[in-house]
């Protein structure tokens, strides 16, 4: 679908005379493609359920990141090529040509938008992301909507769309569709949920060092139709945390109008959640996520959890139907004190006839390394099972490598990685 739209965008690029320089052709093509790519990126991050459930939030985020890099390159090439084309056609120096180009309709506003996009791109580099909080990064990222608005007038008045009213209407509708999805699913839907479900924090329950479960009570929770393995984006309406929505999986199936999430204090935002008070209102976006029962291809299943990644695995461990197959949970933790839900997990295993493999201890110990040899030793038929994983980026990478060497097909590996 994205490729078809890309082909359509290329087909409408106006390369008729007086376009006569190679740089002019590059300017027209990259400008049109940049406008198309940025709308695709908005759609990918619109949190539309049909995308989140079929593709998965982590894959959408990766596509969005790749699209962002492509967009910035297109934008910069477009700007340089436009100035160079003017220099060639008017026999002017770079400075004079730049001033002339900026005098075109909507170019000053579009240039400000370009600067904003550049700031967002810089803050999206991994090294920069690590230096700021999630809340700061998220706030800066929201500037993309302002940058998009500033550049839109130039797109309509630019040489590819000016004088082509049908194409102007189609281009406008494309942007309206993308922004409409954002409005529907990132603004209106959470407000609808807030009105219908009236979620509030009922109590906080310490689970381990730096880990707390947040119990939420609401109304008509069954209407959410959440599946084990899915997550919501939670916005807690309390000072210091209300600006950002955090993705947390349910750590237990819903029941009696109660929901439970379990949070580890890993950053300023998640640490602040530990001090929330009962009665705090909560906005919930979702449910989202494709790591559910529907991904199953085999009866036997292995769940692999690392640290606080046990939260969605605990819900799957209770609800996955395996029929005549086997259900196993491999839980990796550095210390006994890091283990969460031990009693609950052992009770679920007893009731369901499932098994738990504890891999606890320092990673320096050869028996605790996530290798193909250890996986096949602990779960001999691992290559024949569906495998669900929720762990840190490093541990997930090790699991993927171990499964590959153990002969496990990648199509039967199901995971979602939450990282900004």
Secondary structure, DSSP 8 states (H G I E B T S, - for coil): -HHHHHHHHHHT----TT--SHHHHHHHHHHHHHHHHHHHHHHHTS--HHHHTTT-HHHHHHHHHHHHHHHHHHHHHHHHHHHHHHHHHHT--HHHHHHHHHTSTTHHHHHHHHHHHHHHHHHHSHHHHHTS-HHHHHHHHTHHHHHHHHHHHHHHHSTTTTT-HHHHHHHHHHHHHHHHHHIIIIIIHHHHHHHHH--EEEEEEEEETTEEEEEEE-SSGGGG---TT-EEEEEE-STTTTT--EEEEBSS--BTTEEEEEEE--SHHHHHHTT--TT-BEEEEEEE-S-SGGG--SS-EEEEEEGGGHHHHHHHHHH---TTS-EEEEEEESSGGG--SHHHHHHHHHHHT-EEEEEES-TTSGGGS--HHHHHHHSTTGGGSEEEEE--HHHHHHHHHHHHHTT--GGGEEE-----
